[in-house]
Amino acid sequence: MTELTPEPKASEAVVPEGVQKARAAFLRDFPALFADPKIRGRHVIYHQDQRVGVTRTYSSAIDEINRLNLPDGEYLIIEVSRGSEQYERAVEDEAEIP
């Protein structure tokens, strides 16, 4: 008989390092992004700690990720809005809770 490994609980889910870096870069850049009317409301793409694209829609961001051949777990797509900053900060804070 083999022992089954239980699925990790949501609170135990591991966020890939590339996504953590991308989230930190987004939060670092958020004030300037939100202040720019050409970027506000659009989707930004971060690969690790670098912004690599700005698109009008989520689906065009996916197309750009495919074009750039970015590996899973190394990028973040997020809309530049007040709510996105609040959400990312909450996720970041939750990840720091032991």
C-alpha positions as CSV (number, residue, x, y, z in Angstrom):
1,M,0.0,0.0,0.0
2,T,1.3,3.5,-0.9
3,E,0.8,6.6,1.2
4,L,-0.8,9.5,-0.5
5,T,0.6,13.0,0.0
6,P,-2.2,15.4,1.0
7,E,-2.8,18.4,-1.2
8,P,-1.4,21.6,0.4
9,K,-4.0,23.8,2.0
10,A,-4.6,27.3,0.6
11,S,-2.7,28.8,3.5
12,E,0.2,26.5,2.7
13,A,0.4,27.2,-1.0
14,V,3.8,28.3,-2.1
15,V,4.0,31.5,-4.3
16,P,6.8,31.1,-6.8
17,E,9.8,33.4,-6.2
18,G,9.3,35.0,-9.6
19,V,5.8,36.0,-8.8
20,Q,6.9,37.3,-5.4
21,K,9.5,39.5,-7.1
22,A,6.9,40.7,-9.7
23,R,4.4,41.6,-6.9
24,A,7.0,43.5,-5.0
25,A,8.0,45.4,-8.2
26,F,4.4,46.2,-8.9
27,L,3.9,47.6,-5.4
28,R,7.1,49.6,-5.7
29,D,6.0,51.1,-9.0
30,F,2.3,51.5,-8.3
31,P,2.3,55.2,-7.3
32,A,4.0,56.2,-10.6
33,L,1.8,53.8,-12.6
34,F,-1.4,55.0,-11.1
35,A,-0.4,58.6,-11.6
36,D,0.1,58.1,-15.3
37,P,-3.2,58.5,-17.1
38,K,-1.8,56.5,-20.1
39,I,-1.2,53.5,-17.9
40,R,-4.0,53.8,-15.3
41,G,-6.7,51.2,-16.1
42,R,-4.4,49.1,-18.3
43,H,-2.8,45.8,-17.6
44,V,0.9,45.7,-16.7
45,I,3.1,42.7,-17.1
46,Y,6.0,42.1,-14.7
47,H,8.6,39.4,-15.3
48,Q,10.5,38.9,-12.0
49,D,11.2,42.5,-10.9
50,Q,11.0,44.2,-14.3
51,R,7.9,45.7,-16.1
52,V,8.0,44.2,-19.6
53,G,4.6,45.4,-21.0
54,V,1.5,47.5,-20.7
55,T,-1.6,46.3,-22.6
56,R,-5.3,47.4,-22.9
57,T,-6.8,44.0,-22.0
58,Y,-6.0,40.9,-20.1
59,S,-6.2,38.8,-23.2
60,S,-3.6,41.0,-25.0
61,A,-1.4,40.6,-21.9
62,I,-1.6,36.8,-22.3
63,D,-0.7,37.2,-26.0
64,E,2.4,39.3,-25.0
65,I,3.5,36.7,-22.4
66,N,3.3,34.0,-25.0
67,R,5.2,36.2,-27.5
68,L,7.9,36.8,-24.9
69,N,7.9,33.1,-23.9
70,L,7.8,33.9,-20.2
71,P,7.8,30.8,-18.0
72,D,5.0,30.1,-15.6
73,G,5.7,31.2,-12.1
74,E,7.9,34.1,-13.2
75,Y,5.4,36.8,-14.2
76,L,2.4,38.8,-13.0
77,I,-0.4,40.4,-15.0
78,I,-2.4,43.0,-13.1
79,E,-4.7,45.9,-13.9
80,V,-3.5,49.3,-12.6
81,S,-6.3,50.4,-10.3
82,R,-6.7,51.4,-6.7
83,G,-8.2,48.0,-5.9
84,S,-5.3,46.1,-7.4
85,E,-2.8,47.8,-5.1
86,Q,-5.0,47.1,-2.0
87,Y,-5.4,43.4,-3.1
88,E,-1.7,42.9,-3.7
89,R,-0.8,44.5,-0.4
90,A,-3.3,42.2,1.4
91,V,-1.8,39.1,-0.3
92,E,1.7,40.2,0.5
93,D,0.7,40.8,4.2
94,E,-1.1,37.4,4.4
95,A,2.0,35.6,3.0
96,E,4.1,37.1,5.8
97,I,1.9,35.7,8.5
98,P,3.5,32.4,9.9
